[in-house]
């Protein structure tokens, strides 16, 4: 995810505006962490509930594509 989105999320979590996150890594989670080191640590270190979905190794999908769904109050 872009640094701007990371910053927005990091600022919204302490205020309680984001209370959980759903991530879709569309395949190979270790490859995604290799391609963007630290991103998983950042997401899991937010102190909110995080659902990490990989959807298996779906052919034709980029392993490092990340889609986020945020629950905002």
JOUR-V175288 format. One record per backbone hydrogen bond with DSSP energy under -0.5 kcal/mol. CO is the residue of the C=O (numbers start at 0). NH is the residue of the N-H. If there is no record, write none. Layout:
BEGIN
co->CO nh->NH
co->CO nh->NH
END
This chain:
BEGIN
co->1 nh->5
co->2 nh->6
co->3 nh->7
co->4 nh->8
co->5 nh->9
co->6 nh->10
co->7 nh->11
co->8 nh->12
co->9 nh->13
co->11 nh->16
co->11 nh->17
co->12 nh->15
co->16 nh->72
co->18 nh->48
co->19 nh->70
co->20 nh->50
co->21 nh->68
co->22 nh->52
co->23 nh->66
co->26 nh->28
co->27 nh->31
co->28 nh->32
co->29 nh->33
co->30 nh->34
co->31 nh->35
co->33 nh->36
co->35 nh->38
co->37 nh->41
co->38 nh->42
co->39 nh->43
co->40 nh->44
co->42 nh->45
co->43 nh->46
co->48 nh->20
co->49 nh->51
co->50 nh->22
co->50 nh->52
co->52 nh->24
co->53 nh->26
co->55 nh->57
co->57 nh->60
co->61 nh->64
co->66 nh->23
co->68 nh->21
co->69 nh->71
co->70 nh->18
co->70 nh->19
END
